[in-house]
Amino acid sequence: MEKLSVIGIGYVGLVSSVGFATLGHKVVGMDKDKRKIEKLKRGELPFYEKGLGEYLVEVMNKGLLEFTDDVEYAVKDTRYIFIAVNTPMDEDGSADLSQLLEAGKSIGKYMNTFAILTVRSTAPVGSLEALENVLESEGKIRGKDYELAYNPEFLREGTGIYDFLNPSRIVVGADSPEIAEEIMKLYEKINAPKLKTSIKDAQLIKYASNAFLAARVSFINEIASICESMGADVFTVAEGMGLDPRIGRRYLSPGPGYGGPCLPKDLMALIRMSEESGYHPEFLEAIHRKNESQIRKIIWKVKGFMGGVLINKTVGVLGLTFKPNTDDVRNSLSIPIITRLLKMGAKVRAYDPMGNENAKSIFPDDVVICDTVKDVFKDADLILILTAWEEFANLSWKDMEGVVRNHIIVDAVGILRNKVPEGWKVWMIGRGYL
Ligand SMILES: NC(=O)c1ccc[n+]([C@@H]2O[C@H](COP(=O)([O-])OP(=O)(O)OC[C@H]3O[C@@H](n4cnc5c(N)ncnc54)[C@H](O)[C@@H]3O)[C@@H](O)[C@H]2O)c1
């Protein structure tokens, strides 16, 4: 059993803390957000994540996981310090390192024994050198007082703890094999391919993986448009493609594009990183452009059904989160789509099974967030489905007929593909007008 600390208890930090404690380590989770820490101390999750709550309570009851907002307490006498703060997108598309550097500074201030600082945040090439500078300003010298490592996280929100305990691979980048081995040892109970690399390679493994997933989404959206223009069915095409083991089925679901807290920002950061190093990544830019045009495409479909004018039309939106089975609305494509509809004069009523609360703080006040699906349909001129929640596949469309003004659906995710409602005009991604 090793004692370790995790700085930054967001999705990645909390899943890592609970995961490491489940592996039998003694973990201190530290976050500067006092309200979040108070909640966690009571054994409550600060966000929805399937199955994580049970693991959290179990490790807390065993005394293997505690939470604090005191960075000194978290890093004092600690050899393994993991950093999992956010690296959001800066205005120019590069990764904003301010949280990482702020965390590094506070760690540097209180570190009192040799430590291995392992970054779990998605952090670009060059960021660990910036971290080193910050630690130096606190009088801590790399190699003498501490070492750095990079251990990217590949979890998917919604299955975070499962992914931590059953990862596709564990990657540790470090300057020396001994440091990489020490970090790897913390995962010794996990049976997965384990890859020890340089820090740069580990950083690029993370960025390239996310760029590849984004590429798959943009690719299938391209094929969806081709299918629509030829009268083919993208869902059948994707199924047939996915049966090839060289291709696989994952990330071949057409929709409004890739959103969420990782893919958009990581692709942009890779583009910026690449440009700064002297290479112009045309292919990555095309992935991004396709994602942007997908947003416009969905808006055009809505506009087309409304005769080109959205003023005083009511659009009922089903789904706000960036994907189903999460309450996360960060960078969800519902945000630019709804914002644009509002700008064009539409009224928007929206509902999400899990994301309503988070949406209230992100969406403009003029979006009416509804407590029930039925509320969304009230006086709606068109229903727009933006997230593939299973709940929407099983709706009783017949019951809604007396509530809406028009029987029109734009299904931007294809959730109705197996049960297209009768008596409604439907446009579906990858199939066109039905
Ligand atoms: N969310 C995901 O699915 C996912 C998956 C893989 C990798 N990542 C990467 O992991 C990193 C974290 O993402 P996230 O979604 O967990 O972010 P998050 O915003 O949910 O969590 C970050 C946490 O860090 C805390 N924090 C910020 N500065 C701090 C400081 N100086 N000291 C202590 N705490 C501080 C914040 O209060 C917040 O709770 C990002 O780089 C992200 O790209 C995220």
PDBQT file of the ligand as one rigid body, heavy atoms in Angstrom, charges set to zero:
ROOT
HETATM    1  N1  LIG A 501     -13.524  14.415 -18.340  1.00  0.00    +0.000 N 
HETATM    2  C1  LIG A 501     -13.028  13.423 -19.053  1.00  0.00    +0.000 C 
HETATM    3  O1  LIG A 501     -13.749  12.560 -19.548  1.00  0.00    +0.000 OA
HETATM    4  C2  LIG A 501     -11.532  13.290 -19.255  1.00  0.00    +0.000 A 
HETATM    5  C3  LIG A 501     -11.004  12.088 -19.757  1.00  0.00    +0.000 A 
HETATM    6  C4  LIG A 501      -9.631  11.988 -19.939  1.00  0.00    +0.000 A 
HETATM    7  C5  LIG A 501      -8.807  13.066 -19.669  1.00  0.00    +0.000 A 
HETATM    8  N2  LIG A 501      -9.360  14.246 -19.220  1.00  0.00    +0.000 N 
HETATM    9  C6  LIG A 501      -8.449  15.343 -18.924  1.00  0.00    +0.000 C 
HETATM   10  O2  LIG A 501      -8.274  15.398 -17.513  1.00  0.00    +0.000 OA
HETATM   11  C7  LIG A 501      -8.168  16.756 -17.067  1.00  0.00    +0.000 C 
HETATM   12  C8  LIG A 501      -9.237  17.052 -16.041  1.00  0.00    +0.000 C 
HETATM   13  O3  LIG A 501     -10.504  16.970 -16.656  1.00  0.00    +0.000 OA
HETATM   14  P1  LIG A 501     -11.837  16.932 -15.798  1.00  0.00    +0.000 P 
HETATM   15  O4  LIG A 501     -12.941  16.727 -16.737  1.00  0.00    +0.000 OA
HETATM   16  O5  LIG A 501     -11.651  16.008 -14.655  1.00  0.00    +0.000 OA
HETATM   17  O6  LIG A 501     -11.827  18.453 -15.256  1.00  0.00    +0.000 OA
HETATM   18  P2  LIG A 501     -12.766  19.110 -14.141  1.00  0.00    +0.000 P 
HETATM   19  O7  LIG A 501     -12.933  20.538 -14.521  1.00  0.00    +0.000 OA
HETATM   20  O8  LIG A 501     -13.982  18.260 -13.955  1.00  0.00    +0.000 OA
HETATM   21  O9  LIG A 501     -11.905  19.028 -12.816  1.00  0.00    +0.000 OA
HETATM   22  C9  LIG A 501     -10.813  19.827 -12.513  1.00  0.00    +0.000 C 
HETATM   23  C10 LIG A 501     -10.799  20.049 -11.006  1.00  0.00    +0.000 C 
HETATM   24  O10 LIG A 501      -9.568  20.688 -10.656  1.00  0.00    +0.000 OA
HETATM   25  C11 LIG A 501      -9.825  21.611  -9.620  1.00  0.00    +0.000 C 
HETATM   26  N3  LIG A 501      -8.726  22.568  -9.551  1.00  0.00    +0.000 N 
HETATM   27  C12 LIG A 501      -8.381  23.526 -10.456  1.00  0.00    +0.000 A 
HETATM   28  N4  LIG A 501      -7.274  24.166 -10.068  1.00  0.00    +0.000 NA
HETATM   29  C13 LIG A 501      -6.887  23.617  -8.886  1.00  0.00    +0.000 A 
HETATM   30  C14 LIG A 501      -5.817  23.836  -7.998  1.00  0.00    +0.000 A 
HETATM   31  N5  LIG A 501      -4.899  24.786  -8.229  1.00  0.00    +0.000 N 
HETATM   32  N6  LIG A 501      -5.726  23.095  -6.877  1.00  0.00    +0.000 NA
HETATM   33  C15 LIG A 501      -6.671  22.131  -6.618  1.00  0.00    +0.000 A 
HETATM   34  N7  LIG A 501      -7.700  21.872  -7.429  1.00  0.00    +0.000 NA
HETATM   35  C16 LIG A 501      -7.820  22.598  -8.546  1.00  0.00    +0.000 A 
HETATM   36  C17 LIG A 501     -11.165  22.228 -10.005  1.00  0.00    +0.000 C 
HETATM   37  O11 LIG A 501     -11.800  22.822  -8.870  1.00  0.00    +0.000 OA
HETATM   38  C18 LIG A 501     -11.909  20.997 -10.519  1.00  0.00    +0.000 C 
HETATM   39  O12 LIG A 501     -12.643  20.349  -9.496  1.00  0.00    +0.000 OA
HETATM   40  C19 LIG A 501      -8.256  17.607 -18.336  1.00  0.00    +0.000 C 
HETATM   41  O13 LIG A 501      -6.972  17.877 -18.800  1.00  0.00    +0.000 OA
HETATM   42  C20 LIG A 501      -8.996  16.697 -19.309  1.00  0.00    +0.000 C 
HETATM   43  O14 LIG A 501      -8.690  17.002 -20.642  1.00  0.00    +0.000 OA
HETATM   44  C21 LIG A 501     -10.692  14.365 -18.994  1.00  0.00    +0.000 A 
ENDROOT
TORSDOF 0
